[in-house]
């Protein structure tokens, strides 16, 4: 009995005032190191601080909303009355609870809101009051934008986005004294968590060379070519834009027609070749496909003038020529992911205009060809913002990968920014090793000329489906693309929304199979059959139909879409040949997959 009591006493952590004072001093000292890491590149001129170009857009958007509400005295009075009533309801509810009554809350968080999952947000009256005050204010601010009449769609979208960014940043869960879980941990560890957190903050600012680079995954045991991107293969060709990888066969026979995968250059190709159990590339090889993958270069200033035309000619078109010389097959199955799919679509239209028969089928994964419903990224796209971005890119020749990564993270800032701020810097808990998030933080740069062409011709002017996009002096027309298309969208996609992908399906001139997968832009694509997760839907109707109506007539299938796609390929071209060796005399292996281009970090 005595032994048990002593053990319990020793394992129970109690607040130590002296240790707390010491740790607070250590945390302040370490925060000074974080400040020094921030200031050093500014003192040496490596970083030059300028007001963010987005600041002007924030002011313009909020001014338009304010003008609507303040231009009429009655409207202005209504919005003040609404928020005042909300606060009075909260005060009344809190007062009744203090008196011992069972009072309903003035507002409750969404059950899916992980920020307020800790029980003390409701059981402790102080934290409950703070949470409800925050939720009421957030709801009021969102209603100001939603109910403002006369705003053009772009201004409304930007105002909604910026309100969400500000309210997410100001959530009480992001501060030590107003987050019950963090406060408990701070007291129980006598502030040791803050010491660890400030140390990580200093390290992350130093790693970002003066800019906070939030770590989302522990890099330990996550190395390209060792723990990820492990599918056996060889680089058989390279130029200054890409390496072409051919993967070693794992079956006796393979489909006669090879597969060329065109990944996005916004991210690295190994999203399709993570750990072996998640690898789409390995799965394709095991399904009897001769797989070739483009690994794009991580461009620097000397490649800043490379255009969309250069990417097409030195990327997929060159790859097709090499594949023909290696396999003897003039035609290939093609697959494009995200912006790689947009590149594939323009390449198909260019080939169709030249009447060159190089492609048997085209698969698009979460890719857009029409940008009418392009989703949250439209917030960053208008003439003013693109012009400002082009001025910034002109100096460096590239768009730094960190800027694009931050834009994507802001689309889900609670999940991809603030949750890590709380866990890393307040709780002092380093993130676990996670291959997907390690890939997400492995940013790439983009050549200025290519990125500018993409933003203007696709997002801003939507030229591809309008038939006004010019590439290599060729007017592109998607209706001339007659090859069969497998067009995959994901249901919760913020980057290539499902309704955008569905709408774009109707512009191709050949048969299109539109498939909708569960989950989002990554998890909905990288969903191996062995995981048994999610589902996908099919419906042959793609013309003149909304996504909502399409879903009403769609058939649901459990699990991964991968086997459905493989069966679709077999229906198009079932002929098999003996498995091919990697490369040939003309194209001998240069190095092992995944190659050297993918290892270059921004």
VEXDREN-2710 file (C-alpha; in Angstrom, 1 decimal):
% VEXDREN-2710
k/r/px/py/pz
1/UNK/0.0/0.0/0.0
2/UNK/2.8/2.4/0.9
3/UNK/4.7/1.6/-2.3
4/UNK/1.6/2.3/-4.4
5/UNK/1.0/5.6/-2.6
6/UNK/4.6/6.7/-3.1
7/UNK/4.5/5.7/-6.8
8/UNK/1.3/7.7/-7.3
9/UNK/2.8/10.8/-5.6
10/UNK/5.9/10.7/-7.6
11/UNK/4.1/10.4/-10.9
12/UNK/1.7/13.3/-10.2
13/UNK/3.1/16.5/-11.4
14/UNK/2.5/19.6/-9.2
15/UNK/3.1/23.2/-9.9
16/UNK/6.6/24.3/-8.9
17/UNK/6.7/28.1/-8.6
18/UNK/10.5/28.3/-8.7
19/UNK/10.8/26.0/-11.8
20/UNK/8.0/28.1/-13.4
21/UNK/9.9/31.3/-12.9
22/UNK/13.1/29.7/-14.3
23/UNK/11.3/28.3/-17.3
24/UNK/9.5/31.6/-18.1
25/UNK/13.0/33.3/-18.0
26/UNK/14.3/30.6/-20.3
27/UNK/11.4/30.9/-22.7
28/UNK/11.9/34.7/-22.9
29/UNK/15.6/34.2/-23.5
30/UNK/14.8/31.7/-26.3
31/UNK/12.2/34.0/-27.8
32/UNK/15.1/36.5/-28.0
33/UNK/16.9/34.0/-30.2
34/UNK/13.8/33.7/-32.3
35/UNK/13.7/37.5/-32.7
36/UNK/17.4/37.5/-33.6
37/UNK/16.8/34.8/-36.3
38/UNK/14.1/37.1/-37.6
39/UNK/16.2/40.2/-37.7
40/UNK/19.5/38.8/-38.9
41/UNK/18.6/38.4/-42.6
42/UNK/17.0/41.8/-42.6
43/UNK/20.2/43.4/-41.2
44/UNK/22.3/41.7/-43.9
45/UNK/19.9/42.7/-46.6
46/UNK/19.0/39.1/-47.5
47/UNK/15.3/39.9/-46.7
48/UNK/13.7/43.3/-47.4
49/UNK/10.5/43.8/-45.6
50/UNK/7.7/45.5/-47.6
51/UNK/4.0/45.8/-46.9
52/UNK/2.3/42.7/-48.2
53/UNK/0.5/43.3/-51.5
54/UNK/-2.5/41.5/-50.0
55/UNK/-2.9/44.4/-47.5
56/UNK/-4.3/46.7/-50.1
57/UNK/-6.8/44.0/-51.1
58/UNK/-7.9/43.5/-47.5
59/UNK/-8.5/47.2/-47.1
60/UNK/-10.4/47.5/-50.4
61/UNK/-12.6/44.5/-49.7
62/UNK/-13.5/45.6/-46.1
63/UNK/-14.1/49.2/-47.3
64/UNK/-16.6/47.9/-49.8
65/UNK/-18.4/46.0/-47.1
66/UNK/-18.3/48.9/-44.6
67/UNK/-19.6/51.3/-47.3
68/UNK/-22.8/49.2/-47.6
69/UNK/-23.5/49.1/-43.9
70/UNK/-22.5/52.6/-43.0
71/UNK/-24.1/54.4/-45.9
72/UNK/-27.5/53.9/-44.3
73/UNK/-28.3/54.9/-40.6
74/UNK/-30.9/52.1/-40.2
75/UNK/-28.6/49.4/-41.5
76/UNK/-25.8/50.7/-39.3
77/UNK/-28.1/50.6/-36.3
78/UNK/-29.3/47.1/-37.1
79/UNK/-25.8/45.6/-37.2
80/UNK/-24.9/47.3/-33.9
81/UNK/-28.2/46.0/-32.3
82/UNK/-27.5/42.5/-33.5
83/UNK/-24.1/42.2/-32.0
84/UNK/-25.3/43.9/-28.8
85/UNK/-28.2/41.5/-28.5
86/UNK/-25.8/38.6/-28.9
87/UNK/-23.6/39.8/-26.1
88/UNK/-26.6/40.5/-23.8
89/UNK/-27.8/37.0/-24.4
90/UNK/-24.4/35.7/-23.6
91/UNK/-24.2/37.8/-20.4
92/UNK/-27.6/36.6/-19.3
93/UNK/-26.7/33.0/-19.9
94/UNK/-23.4/33.3/-18.0
95/UNK/-25.2/35.1/-15.1
96/UNK/-27.8/32.3/-14.8
97/UNK/-25.0/29.7/-14.8
98/UNK/-23.2/31.5/-12.1
99/UNK/-26.4/31.5/-10.1
100/UNK/-26.5/27.7/-10.4
101/UNK/-29.2/27.6/-13.1
102/UNK/-29.1/25.3/-16.2
103/UNK/-29.0/27.9/-18.9
104/UNK/-28.6/27.1/-22.6
105/UNK/-25.6/28.7/-24.4
106/UNK/-26.0/31.7/-26.6
107/UNK/-24.0/30.0/-29.3
108/UNK/-22.3/26.6/-29.7
109/UNK/-19.3/25.6/-31.8
110/UNK/-19.6/23.2/-34.6
111/UNK/-19.1/19.5/-33.5
112/UNK/-16.4/19.3/-36.1
113/UNK/-14.5/22.3/-34.7
114/UNK/-11.4/20.7/-33.1
115/UNK/-10.3/23.9/-31.5
116/UNK/-13.0/23.6/-28.8
117/UNK/-12.9/19.9/-28.3
118/UNK/-11.5/20.0/-24.8
119/UNK/-14.3/19.5/-22.2
120/UNK/-13.2/22.5/-20.2
121/UNK/-14.4/24.9/-22.9
122/UNK/-17.9/24.0/-21.6
123/UNK/-17.4/23.0/-18.0
124/UNK/-15.3/26.1/-17.0
125/UNK/-17.5/29.2/-17.1
126/UNK/-14.6/31.5/-17.9
127/UNK/-13.5/29.5/-21.0
128/UNK/-17.1/29.0/-22.0
129/UNK/-17.7/32.7/-21.9
130/UNK/-14.6/33.5/-23.9
131/UNK/-15.4/30.9/-26.5
132/UNK/-19.0/32.1/-26.9
133/UNK/-18.0/35.7/-27.2
134/UNK/-15.5/34.7/-29.9
135/UNK/-18.1/32.6/-31.8
136/UNK/-20.7/35.4/-31.7
137/UNK/-18.2/38.0/-33.0
138/UNK/-17.1/35.7/-35.7
139/UNK/-20.6/34.9/-36.8
140/UNK/-21.4/38.6/-36.8
141/UNK/-18.4/39.5/-38.9
142/UNK/-19.2/36.7/-41.4
143/UNK/-22.8/37.9/-41.6
144/UNK/-21.6/41.4/-42.4
145/UNK/-20.0/40.1/-45.6
146/UNK/-22.6/37.6/-46.5
147/UNK/-25.5/40.1/-46.1
148/UNK/-23.8/43.0/-47.8
149/UNK/-25.8/43.7/-51.0
150/UNK/-24.3/45.0/-54.2
151/UNK/-20.9/43.5/-53.8
152/UNK/-19.4/41.9/-56.9
153/UNK/-18.7/38.2/-56.5
154/UNK/-14.9/38.6/-56.4
155/UNK/-15.0/41.3/-53.7
156/UNK/-17.4/39.2/-51.7
157/UNK/-15.2/36.1/-52.0
158/UNK/-12.1/38.1/-50.9
159/UNK/-13.9/39.7/-48.0
160/UNK/-15.2/36.3/-46.8
161/UNK/-11.6/34.8/-47.1
162/UNK/-10.0/37.7/-45.2
163/UNK/-12.6/37.6/-42.4
164/UNK/-11.9/33.9/-42.0
165/UNK/-8.2/34.5/-41.8
166/UNK/-8.5/37.2/-39.2
167/UNK/-11.0/35.4/-37.0
168/UNK/-9.1/32.1/-37.2
169/UNK/-5.9/34.0/-36.1
170/UNK/-7.7/35.6/-33.2
171/UNK/-9.3/32.4/-31.8
172/UNK/-8.9/32.1/-28.1
173/UNK/-7.5/28.6/-28.7
174/UNK/-4.3/30.3/-30.1
175/UNK/-3.3/31.9/-26.8
176/UNK/-1.9/30.4/-23.6
177/UNK/-4.2/32.2/-21.1
178/UNK/-7.4/31.5/-23.1
179/UNK/-6.8/27.9/-24.1
180/UNK/-7.6/25.5/-21.1
181/UNK/-5.6/22.6/-22.5
182/UNK/-2.5/24.7/-23.0
183/UNK/-2.9/26.5/-19.6
184/UNK/-3.2/23.2/-17.8
185/UNK/-0.1/21.9/-19.5
186/UNK/1.8/25.1/-18.7
187/UNK/0.9/24.8/-15.0
188/UNK/1.5/21.0/-14.8
189/UNK/4.9/21.3/-16.5
190/UNK/5.8/24.5/-14.7
191/UNK/6.2/26.2/-18.1
192/UNK/8.5/23.7/-19.6
193/UNK/6.2/23.4/-22.6
194/UNK/6.8/27.1/-23.4
195/UNK/10.6/26.6/-23.3
196/UNK/10.4/23.8/-25.8
197/UNK/7.9/25.8/-27.9
198/UNK/10.1/28.9/-28.1
199/UNK/13.1/26.7/-29.0
200/UNK/11.1/25.3/-31.9
201/UNK/10.0/28.7/-32.9
202/UNK/13.6/30.0/-33.1
203/UNK/14.6/26.9/-35.1
204/UNK/11.7/27.3/-37.6
205/UNK/12.4/31.0/-38.2
206/UNK/16.1/30.2/-38.7
207/UNK/15.1/27.4/-41.1
208/UNK/12.9/29.9/-43.0
209/UNK/15.8/32.4/-43.2
210/UNK/13.9/35.0/-41.4
211/UNK/10.4/33.9/-42.2
212/UNK/8.5/31.5/-40.0
213/UNK/8.5/28.0/-41.7
214/UNK/6.1/26.0/-39.6
215/UNK/7.1/22.4/-39.3
216/UNK/4.2/20.1/-40.0
217/UNK/6.0/16.8/-39.8
218/UNK/9.1/15.4/-38.1
219/UNK/11.6/14.8/-40.9
220/UNK/13.1/11.8/-39.1
221/UNK/12.7/8.6/-41.0
222/UNK/11.2/10.5/-43.9
223/UNK/13.7/10.7/-46.7
224/UNK/13.0/10.6/-50.4
225/UNK/14.4/7.4/-51.9
226/UNK/14.7/5.8/-48.5
227/UNK/11.3/5.9/-46.8
228/UNK/9.3/7.5/-49.6
229/UNK/9.5/7.3/-53.4
230/UNK/10.9/3.8/-53.1
231/UNK/9.4/2.2/-56.2
232/UNK/12.2/0.6/-58.2
233/UNK/13.1/2.4/-61.4
234/UNK/15.6/4.5/-63.3
235/UNK/16.0/7.9/-64.7
236/UNK/16.4/7.2/-68.4
237/UNK/16.4/10.8/-69.7
238/UNK/16.8/14.3/-68.5
239/UNK/16.9/17.9/-69.8
240/UNK/17.0/21.2/-68.0
241/UNK/13.2/21.0/-67.3
242/UNK/12.6/17.4/-66.2
243/UNK/13.9/13.9/-65.5
244/UNK/11.9/11.0/-67.1
245/UNK/11.7/8.0/-64.8
246/UNK/10.8/4.5/-66.0
247/UNK/9.8/2.0/-63.3
248/UNK/10.9/-1.6/-63.3
249/UNK/8.1/-4.1/-64.1
250/UNK/6.8/-6.4/-61.4
251/UNK/4.6/-8.6/-63.6
252/UNK/5.4/-11.0/-66.4
253/UNK/3.2/-9.2/-68.9
254/UNK/2.2/-5.6/-69.2
255/UNK/-0.3/-3.6/-71.2
256/UNK/1.1/-2.8/-74.6
257/UNK/0.4/0.9/-74.2
258/UNK/2.7/2.6/-71.7
259/UNK/1.5/5.1/-69.1
260/UNK/2.9/8.6/-68.9
261/UNK/2.2/10.5/-65.6
262/UNK/2.5/14.3/-65.7
263/UNK/2.5/15.6/-62.1
264/UNK/2.1/19.2/-61.1
265/UNK/5.3/21.3/-60.9
266/UNK/3.7/23.2/-58.0
267/UNK/4.5/20.2/-55.9
268/UNK/6.9/17.2/-56.2
269/UNK/5.8/14.0/-58.0
270/UNK/6.3/11.7/-55.1
271/UNK/2.8/12.5/-53.8
272/UNK/2.0/9.6/-56.1
273/UNK/4.8/7.5/-54.6
274/UNK/4.7/8.0/-50.8
275/UNK/5.3/4.9/-48.6
276/UNK/4.8/1.7/-50.6
277/UNK/1.4/0.9/-49.1
278/UNK/0.2/4.3/-50.4
279/UNK/2.0/4.5/-53.7
280/UNK/-0.2/5.0/-56.7
281/UNK/2.9/4.5/-58.9
282/UNK/3.8/1.1/-57.3
283/UNK/0.2/0.0/-57.6
284/UNK/0.1/0.8/-61.3
285/UNK/3.4/-1.2/-61.8
286/UNK/1.9/-4.1/-59.9
287/UNK/-1.2/-3.8/-62.1
288/UNK/0.8/-4.6/-65.2
289/UNK/1.5/-1.1/-66.5
290/UNK/4.8/0.2/-68.0
291/UNK/5.0/3.5/-66.0
292/UNK/6.9/6.6/-66.9
293/UNK/6.8/9.7/-64.7
294/UNK/8.0/13.2/-65.3
295/UNK/10.0/14.6/-62.3
296/UNK/10.0/18.4/-62.9
297/UNK/13.1/20.5/-62.1
298/UNK/12.9/22.9/-59.1
299/UNK/13.7/26.0/-61.2
300/UNK/16.0/28.8/-60.3
301/UNK/16.5/32.3/-61.7
302/UNK/18.2/31.0/-64.9
303/UNK/15.0/29.1/-65.8
304/UNK/12.8/32.0/-65.0
305/UNK/12.0/32.7/-68.6
306/UNK/10.8/29.2/-69.3
307/UNK/7.2/29.5/-70.6
308/UNK/4.2/27.2/-70.7
309/UNK/5.2/26.3/-74.2
310/UNK/8.7/25.3/-73.0
311/UNK/7.2/23.1/-70.3
312/UNK/5.0/21.4/-72.8
313/UNK/7.7/20.8/-75.4
314/UNK/10.5/19.9/-73.0
315/UNK/8.1/18.0/-70.7
316/UNK/5.2/15.8/-72.0
317/UNK/6.1/16.1/-75.7
318/UNK/9.7/15.2/-75.2
319/UNK/8.7/12.4/-72.8
320/UNK/6.4/10.9/-75.5
321/UNK/9.3/10.9/-78.0
322/UNK/11.6/9.1/-75.5
323/UNK/8.9/6.6/-74.6
324/UNK/8.4/5.7/-78.3
325/UNK/12.1/5.1/-78.8
326/UNK/12.3/3.0/-75.6
327/UNK/9.2/0.9/-76.1
328/UNK/8.4/1.2/-79.8
329/UNK/4.9/2.5/-79.0
330/UNK/3.9/5.7/-80.7
331/UNK/0.9/6.2/-78.4
332/UNK/0.6/6.4/-74.6
333/UNK/-2.0/6.5/-71.9
334/UNK/-1.6/9.9/-70.2
335/UNK/-2.4/11.0/-66.7
336/UNK/-2.2/14.5/-65.4
337/UNK/-2.6/15.6/-61.7
338/UNK/-3.7/19.1/-60.7
339/UNK/-1.9/21.7/-62.9
340/UNK/-0.2/18.8/-64.6
341/UNK/-3.7/17.9/-65.8
342/UNK/-4.2/21.5/-67.2
343/UNK/-0.8/21.1/-69.0
344/UNK/-2.0/17.7/-70.3
345/UNK/-5.2/19.3/-71.7
346/UNK/-3.3/22.0/-73.5
347/UNK/-0.9/19.4/-74.9
348/UNK/-3.8/17.3/-76.2
349/UNK/-5.4/20.3/-77.8
350/UNK/-2.1/21.2/-79.4
351/UNK/-1.6/17.7/-80.7
352/UNK/-5.1/17.6/-82.0
353/UNK/-4.6/20.8/-84.0
354/UNK/-1.4/19.3/-85.5
355/UNK/-3.3/16.0/-86.1
356/UNK/-0.6/14.0/-84.3
357/UNK/-1.8/10.7/-82.9
358/UNK/0.3/10.3/-79.8
359/UNK/-2.3/9.5/-77.1
360/UNK/-4.6/6.6/-76.5
361/UNK/-6.4/8.0/-73.4
362/UNK/-6.2/10.9/-70.9
363/UNK/-6.8/10.7/-67.2
364/UNK/-7.2/13.9/-65.2
365/UNK/-6.8/13.8/-61.4
366/UNK/-8.3/16.9/-59.6
367/UNK/-7.5/19.0/-62.6
368/UNK/-9.3/22.0/-64.1
369/UNK/-9.6/23.0/-67.7
370/UNK/-12.4/25.6/-67.1
371/UNK/-11.9/28.1/-64.2
372/UNK/-15.4/29.6/-63.9
373/UNK/-15.9/27.8/-60.6
374/UNK/-12.2/27.7/-59.6
375/UNK/-12.8/27.9/-55.9
376/UNK/-10.9/29.6/-53.1
377/UNK/-7.7/30.3/-55.1
378/UNK/-9.7/32.9/-57.1
379/UNK/-9.2/35.1/-54.0
380/UNK/-5.6/35.7/-55.1
381/UNK/-6.4/36.3/-58.7
382/UNK/-7.2/39.7/-60.2
383/UNK/-5.3/42.1/-62.4
384/UNK/-3.9/44.1/-59.5
385/UNK/-2.7/41.1/-57.6
386/UNK/-1.2/39.3/-60.6
387/UNK/0.6/42.5/-61.7
388/UNK/2.1/42.9/-58.2
389/UNK/3.1/39.2/-58.2
390/UNK/4.7/39.6/-61.7
391/UNK/6.8/42.6/-60.4
392/UNK/8.0/40.5/-57.5
393/UNK/8.9/37.5/-59.7
394/UNK/10.7/39.7/-62.2
395/UNK/13.5/40.4/-59.8
396/UNK/14.0/36.8/-58.7
397/UNK/12.9/35.0/-61.9
398/UNK/10.8/32.6/-59.8
399/UNK/7.9/32.4/-57.4
400/UNK/9.4/31.1/-54.2
401/UNK/7.8/27.8/-53.1
402/UNK/7.1/29.1/-49.6
403/UNK/4.7/31.7/-50.9
404/UNK/2.6/29.2/-52.8
405/UNK/2.7/26.8/-49.9
406/UNK/1.4/29.5/-47.6
407/UNK/-1.4/30.3/-50.0
408/UNK/-2.5/26.7/-50.0
409/UNK/-2.2/26.4/-46.2
410/UNK/-4.3/29.5/-45.8
411/UNK/-7.2/27.8/-47.6
412/UNK/-7.4/25.5/-44.5
413/UNK/-5.6/27.8/-42.0
414/UNK/-7.1/26.2/-38.8
415/UNK/-5.9/22.7/-39.9
416/UNK/-2.6/23.6/-41.6
417/UNK/-1.4/26.7/-39.7
418/UNK/-3.0/27.4/-36.3
419/UNK/-3.2/23.8/-35.1
420/UNK/0.6/23.6/-35.6
421/UNK/1.2/27.0/-33.9
422/UNK/-0.7/25.7/-30.8
423/UNK/0.9/22.2/-30.8
424/UNK/4.4/23.3/-31.7
425/UNK/4.9/26.6/-30.0
426/UNK/2.4/26.6/-27.1
427/UNK/2.3/23.0/-26.1
428/UNK/5.9/22.4/-27.1
429/UNK/5.0/19.2/-28.9
430/UNK/6.9/18.5/-32.1
431/UNK/4.8/17.0/-34.9
432/UNK/4.9/13.3/-35.6
433/UNK/6.5/11.9/-38.8
434/UNK/3.8/12.0/-41.5
435/UNK/4.8/11.4/-45.1
436/UNK/1.9/13.4/-46.6
437/UNK/2.7/16.5/-44.6
438/UNK/6.4/16.1/-45.1
439/UNK/5.7/16.2/-48.9
440/UNK/3.4/19.2/-48.3
441/UNK/6.3/21.2/-46.8
442/UNK/8.8/20.1/-49.5
443/UNK/8.0/23.2/-51.6
444/UNK/9.0/24.0/-55.2
445/UNK/9.7/27.2/-57.0
446/UNK/7.9/28.2/-60.2
447/UNK/9.4/30.0/-63.2
448/UNK/8.1/33.5/-63.5
449/UNK/7.1/33.3/-67.2
450/UNK/5.3/30.0/-66.8
451/UNK/3.4/31.0/-63.7
452/UNK/2.3/34.3/-65.1
453/UNK/1.0/32.5/-68.3
454/UNK/-1.0/30.1/-66.1
455/UNK/-2.5/32.7/-63.9
456/UNK/-3.5/35.0/-66.7
457/UNK/-4.7/32.5/-69.3
458/UNK/-6.4/30.1/-66.9
459/UNK/-7.6/31.8/-63.7
460/UNK/-7.9/35.4/-64.8
461/UNK/-9.1/35.1/-68.5
462/UNK/-10.3/31.4/-68.6
463/UNK/-9.1/31.1/-72.2
464/UNK/-8.8/27.4/-72.6
465/UNK/-12.5/26.5/-72.7
466/UNK/-13.3/29.7/-74.6
467/UNK/-11.1/28.7/-77.4
468/UNK/-8.9/31.8/-77.2
469/UNK/-5.8/30.3/-75.6
470/UNK/-2.7/30.5/-78.0
471/UNK/0.2/28.2/-77.5
472/UNK/3.1/27.9/-79.9
473/UNK/1.2/30.1/-82.3
474/UNK/-1.6/27.6/-82.2
475/UNK/-5.2/28.4/-81.2
476/UNK/-6.3/25.6/-78.8
477/UNK/-9.7/24.0/-79.1
478/UNK/-10.6/21.3/-76.6
479/UNK/-13.5/20.1/-78.8
480/UNK/-10.8/18.7/-81.2
481/UNK/-9.6/16.4/-78.4
482/UNK/-11.3/13.1/-79.2
483/UNK/-9.4/10.6/-77.0
484/UNK/-11.4/9.0/-74.2
485/UNK/-11.1/10.9/-70.9
486/UNK/-11.3/9.7/-67.3
487/UNK/-12.0/12.8/-65.3
488/UNK/-11.6/12.4/-61.5
489/UNK/-12.8/15.1/-59.1
490/UNK/-12.8/15.0/-55.3
491/UNK/-15.8/16.0/-53.3
492/UNK/-14.1/18.2/-50.7
493/UNK/-11.6/19.9/-53.0
494/UNK/-10.8/23.5/-52.3
495/UNK/-8.3/23.8/-55.2
496/UNK/-10.1/22.1/-58.1
497/UNK/-13.7/22.1/-56.9
498/UNK/-15.8/19.1/-58.0
499/UNK/-18.4/21.4/-59.8
500/UNK/-15.5/23.0/-61.7
501/UNK/-14.2/19.7/-62.9
502/UNK/-17.7/18.5/-63.8
503/UNK/-18.4/21.7/-65.8
504/UNK/-15.0/21.4/-67.6
505/UNK/-15.9/17.8/-68.7
506/UNK/-18.3/19.0/-71.4
507/UNK/-15.6/20.8/-73.4
508/UNK/-13.8/17.7/-74.6
509/UNK/-14.8/16.4/-78.0
510/UNK/-14.6/12.7/-77.1
511/UNK/-16.2/10.4/-74.5
512/UNK/-15.7/11.5/-70.9
513/UNK/-16.2/9.5/-67.8
514/UNK/-16.6/11.8/-64.8
515/UNK/-15.9/10.2/-61.5
516/UNK/-16.3/11.8/-58.0
517/UNK/-14.1/10.5/-55.2
518/UNK/-14.7/11.1/-51.5
519/UNK/-12.4/13.4/-49.4
520/UNK/-10.2/16.2/-50.8
521/UNK/-7.5/17.2/-53.3
522/UNK/-4.9/14.8/-51.9
523/UNK/-6.6/12.1/-49.8
524/UNK/-9.3/11.6/-52.5
525/UNK/-6.7/10.8/-55.1
526/UNK/-4.1/9.0/-53.0
527/UNK/-6.6/6.4/-51.7
528/UNK/-5.2/2.8/-52.2
529/UNK/-7.7/0.0/-52.3
530/UNK/-6.1/-1.7/-49.3
531/UNK/-7.1/1.2/-47.0
532/UNK/-10.8/0.5/-47.5
533/UNK/-11.5/4.2/-47.1
534/UNK/-14.0/6.6/-48.7
535/UNK/-16.0/5.9/-51.8
536/UNK/-16.6/7.2/-55.3
537/UNK/-19.6/8.0/-57.5
538/UNK/-20.3/7.5/-61.2
539/UNK/-22.9/8.9/-63.5
540/UNK/-22.8/9.0/-67.3
541/UNK/-24.6/12.3/-67.5
542/UNK/-22.1/15.2/-67.7
543/UNK/-23.8/17.8/-70.0
544/UNK/-25.9/20.7/-68.7
545/UNK/-26.1/19.4/-65.2
546/UNK/-25.2/20.8/-61.8
547/UNK/-23.1/18.8/-59.3
548/UNK/-26.1/18.6/-57.0
549/UNK/-28.3/17.0/-59.7
550/UNK/-25.4/14.8/-60.9
551/UNK/-25.2/13.4/-57.4
552/UNK/-28.9/12.6/-57.3
553/UNK/-28.5/10.2/-60.3
554/UNK/-25.0/8.9/-59.3
555/UNK/-24.2/5.4/-58.2
556/UNK/-22.0/5.1/-55.1
557/UNK/-19.2/2.6/-54.9
558/UNK/-17.3/1.8/-51.7
559/UNK/-13.6/2.1/-51.5
560/UNK/-10.9/3.4/-53.9
561/UNK/-11.5/4.6/-57.5
562/UNK/-8.1/3.0/-58.6
563/UNK/-9.5/-0.4/-59.7
564/UNK/-12.3/1.3/-61.6
565/UNK/-9.8/3.3/-63.5
566/UNK/-7.6/0.3/-64.2
567/UNK/-10.7/-1.6/-65.6
568/UNK/-11.4/1.5/-67.8
569/UNK/-7.9/1.3/-69.2
570/UNK/-8.3/-2.4/-70.0
571/UNK/-11.6/-1.8/-71.8
572/UNK/-9.8/0.8/-74.1
573/UNK/-6.7/-1.2/-74.9
574/UNK/-6.5/-4.7/-73.3
575/UNK/-3.5/-6.0/-75.4
576/UNK/-0.6/-7.3/-73.4
577/UNK/3.1/-7.8/-74.2
578/UNK/6.0/-9.3/-72.2
579/UNK/7.3/-7.0/-69.5
580/UNK/9.8/-4.4/-70.7
581/UNK/13.3/-3.8/-69.3
582/UNK/14.1/-0.3/-68.2
583/UNK/15.7/1.9/-70.8
584/UNK/17.6/0.6/-73.9
585/UNK/20.9/1.2/-75.6
586/UNK/19.8/4.7/-76.8
587/UNK/18.5/5.6/-73.4
588/UNK/20.6/3.8/-70.7
589/UNK/19.8/4.4/-67.1
590/UNK/21.3/7.6/-65.7
591/UNK/20.6/7.1/-62.0
592/UNK/18.2/5.3/-59.7
593/UNK/14.6/6.6/-59.1
594/UNK/13.5/8.9/-57.8
595/UNK/16.4/10.8/-59.3
596/UNK/18.2/14.0/-58.3
597/UNK/15.8/16.7/-59.4
598/UNK/13.3/15.7/-56.8
599/UNK/15.9/16.0/-54.0
600/UNK/16.5/19.7/-54.6
601/UNK/14.8/21.7/-51.8
602/UNK/13.7/25.3/-52.0
END
